[in-house]
Amino acid sequence: MPLSISLITDTVMTPSVRLQEMIRVIRSARTQGEERGIIQKECADIRAQFRQGDNGERSHSLAKLLYVHMLGYPAHFGQMECVRLIASPRYSEKRIGYLGAMMLLDEKQDASLLITNSIKNDLSHSSQYVQSLALCTLACMGSAEMCRDLAPEIERLLRASNSYIKKKATLCAVHIIRKVPELAELFTPSARSLLSEKNHGVLHGAVVLITELCEHNPDTLDQFRKAVPELVQIMKGLVTSSYSPEHNVAGISDPFLQVRILRLLRILGHNNDTASDAMNDLLAQVATNTDSSKTAGSAVLYETVLTIMDINSESGLRVLAVNILGRFLLNNDRNIRKKNTLFSTYCTLLFLLYAPPSGFYCSRALELSLALVSAVNIRSMMKELLIFLSTCPPELRSQTTSGIFNAAERYSPSKRWHIDTILHVLTTAGGDVRDETVPNLIQLITTASELHCYTVHKLYRALVKDISQQPLVQVACWCIGEYGDLLLKGECEEIEPVQVTEDDVLDALETVLQSHMSSPATRGFALTATMKLSTRITDNVDRIRSIVSIYGSCIDLELQQRAVEYNALFKKYDHMRAAVLERMPVMDKNSPGHTNGDTSGENKEPDPSKPKPVEAGLLSEPASQNPGKKCVMVSTKHCCVYVHVVLTETMRVYEKNGLSLEIQCDKQTETEVMVTLIGSNSTQNDITNFNLQAAVPKSVQLQMKAPSGNVIPAHGLGQVTQTVVLNNPNKASLPCLFLSKTKFTYLNFNQHIDEIR
C-alpha cells in the first residue's frame, strides 16, 4: 500500500474501515464511468460531513477526500477543512490536517496564509511530533511571506537539544534560504555548530544547509572553509567505519552523507589552495577504498572525481580520476557499466577542461570523450567540446575539430544545429580543420533548402567581422555567390535580417580578393562568387565586369584562368551567362564535388562519418618534408586538393559483411614502415579461414609475419592481427596507403568470400 494511503488509514483509526471499504469499491469499478459515479457519491457525502461542523467525523472525511485527490479528482473544497483540523488540539486531527495542507495547499493560495499562526504555535508545542508536523509542512509549502514570519522560530529550533527536531529544522532552513535568500545570514552561526552532531540525519541536514549557504552567499565561503578539517574527519570516519546496518547501503557506509560532504568540499576547495591541500589525502583515500561494483559506490566515486577536477588538486589525483573512469567502463556488470557511462562522459570532460600539463593525458581524455558521444548526449557533450576547443593546446586542435565534425555528422539532432556547430568550429579554429571540411559543409548547406536564407545571413555577418579564417571565408563566399539574392532581400524568419545593399556585398568580396590573408583558393571562391552575383543583382553588373577584368592579368595562373573565362562569358557568351551561373543543384555526398573553389572536379567527396580506404598509387609528398604524414593529391581541372593522413594513427580501411579491417602504424622511418593489420567481426557467427595477401611496388620489399590466428570471434569478442614490414632501401616516395593491392578470403555463414582491394 502506498505511503500516503497507509498514513491516511493509520490516522483515521477505528473508522478507517470505511476508508478501506471506499478504496475497495473504487478499485472494483469495471469502467471509468462507474468509478466517476462512485467518486461523485462519496464527494457528496464528504461535503455533507463538512457542513455538519465538529461531529468527530471530519478527519475521517478528509482522509477519504485525500485519497480521491490522489486519484486525480478535484478536492479543492477540502482546503478550509485542513485549516480547521490544523487548529484542533487533538493530534489525530492535527496530523491529517497537516497532511491535507501539504497535498491540497500551495503558496499561491490564500488559504495557506491562514495556517501561519497555527504553525507558529505548534513550533513551540511540548510534543516533538507536533513540532515535526509543523516543520514538515513549512518545508513543503511555505511561501516567502510565511518563511519571513517563521524564520526566527526555525533558527531557535536549530539550537534545540532534540536531534529529531534539529534534523527537520535544518531542512526547513534550507527551504527558507531558497525562498528568501536574504535570510541566509540568520542561519550562518548555527549551521557551523551542527557539524559536531553525531546523528547522521542532523549531519546530513547540516551539510545540505551549509552547501545552500555557500551557493547563495559566496561571502560565507571563507567562514566555512575553516570547517574543512572537520568535514574531512567526518568523511574519514564514514570511509573507515565498521559495518553499521542502520546506515549501510550495499556495503557503503551512508553513501548519501558521503555524496553530500564531497559536494560541499568541492565548493569549498574551488580556487583555494589551502582548502584543496587539506582534502587531497581524503580524496585519494576515498578513490582507492570505495568499491565501484555497486551503484552506491559508483555514486560516491562519481562525486569524488568531480571534486578532484574542480579543486586545485595534485596531478596524481587527476590521473587517479582517469583510472576510475576506466574502471567504470570495464565493469563486468552491464547495468553498472551502462549507469556509469554518463558519469564517465561528464567526468572525462571535466578532466579534459582541467587536465594536467601533460599533453598525453589530455589527448587520451579527448579520445575517450569523443568515443562516449551518442545521440542522447550530443548537445551537452558538444557544448563542452566547443568550450574546450577555444582553449585547447595547438597540437590538439586538429584532433578536436575532426572529432567534433565526425560526432556532428553521426548524431546531429537537426541540420540547423549541424550547420551552426561547424560554423562555430570554423570561427574558432578554421586553420586546423580537415581539407574536405569546406566541400562537406557546402554539400550540407545545399541539402538544407529551408536554411539557405538563415545560412547566408549568418555567414555574411561572419565574413564582415573576420576574414582571417580561410575555410570560413571560402564557405561564406560560396554561399553569397549562390544565395546572394536571399541576402539582398533582407527577409529571414530564422534570424534577425541584415539590411544589405549590392555595394555592401561587393565591398565584402573585394576585401577578400585584395587581402594579404587570402590564399589563392580563397580568392578563387571570392572571384567566382562575384561572377555569380552578376545574375542575381541588377544595378552593379558593370562593377562586377570591372572586378573580373582586373584579374585577367593576375600573376596567379589559377585566378587568371578563371578571370579570362568569366570575361569570355561577358563578351562572347553573354546570352548563356544566366544559364551557366544559375544556382547549384542539391549535391549528393557520393557524387563528384561541385564547389566554387573546385568547379568541375571529377573526384568523389569522401564521407567523413565513415573511416575509408585511400586510393593507392597517388602522388605524395616526401616524408622528409612533413614527418609522420603522407599527402594524397587529387587533381581537378583547375586546382589540386591535398588530403593528409596521419600514419601514426589507426585507420579503418575496410568494413563490409560485418568484417572490419584497420591498419595501425607501429614504426615509420625513411627506410622502413611497420604496421599491424587488425581484423574484427561484428556478426553473430565466427569468421573462419581468414587469409590476407598483399602486393607492393617493385621498389619496396614486403615481409608479412604469421597472423595471430585464422578465426575472428563473433560479436567483436576478439581480433586477428598480422604484422607487415615494408623495407624501402631506396627511400622512394611511398603512396599514402602503401599496399598497391590486397586480397583476403574468409568463410562467413558457410559462404566463401574473396575480396580484392
Protein Blocks (a to p, Z undefined) as FASTA:
>chain_A
ZZklmmmmmmnmmmlmmmmmmmmmmmmpmbfklmmmmmmmmmmmmmmmmmnopnhlmmmm
mmmmmmmmmnopafklmmmmmmmmmmpmbfklmmmmmmmmmmmgcfkbmklmmmmmmmmm
mmmpfblklmmmmmmmmmmmpcfklmmmmmmmmmmmmmpmblklmmmmmmmmmmmmmmmm
mlmmmmmmmmmmmmmpmblklmmmmmmmmmmmmmmmmmlmmmmmmmmmmmmmmmmmmmmp
ccdfklggghiahkllmmmmmmmmmmmmgopaklmmmmmmmmmmmmmmpcfkbmklmmmm
mmmmmmmmmmccdfklmmmmmmmmmmmmmpmblklmmmmmmmmmmmmmmmmmmccfblkl
mmmmmmmmmmmpcfklmmmmmmmmmmmmmmgcfklmmmmmmmmmmmmmmmocbfklmmmm
mmmmmmmmmmlccfklmmmmmmmmmmmmmlmmmmmmmmmmmmmmockbmmlmmmmmmmmm
mmmmmmmnopafkbccddddfklmmmmmmmmmmpmkbcfklmmmmmmmmmmmmmmcmklm
mmmmmmmmmmmmcfblklmmmmmmmmmmmmmmmmmmmmmmmccddddfkbccddfklmkb
cbdcddfkbccdddehiacddfklmghiacdddddfkbccdddddfkbccdfbdeehiac
ddddfbdcfkbccdddddddfbfbdcehiacdddddfkbccdddddfbjcdcehhlaccd
dddddddfkopacdfblcfbacddddeehiacdddZZ
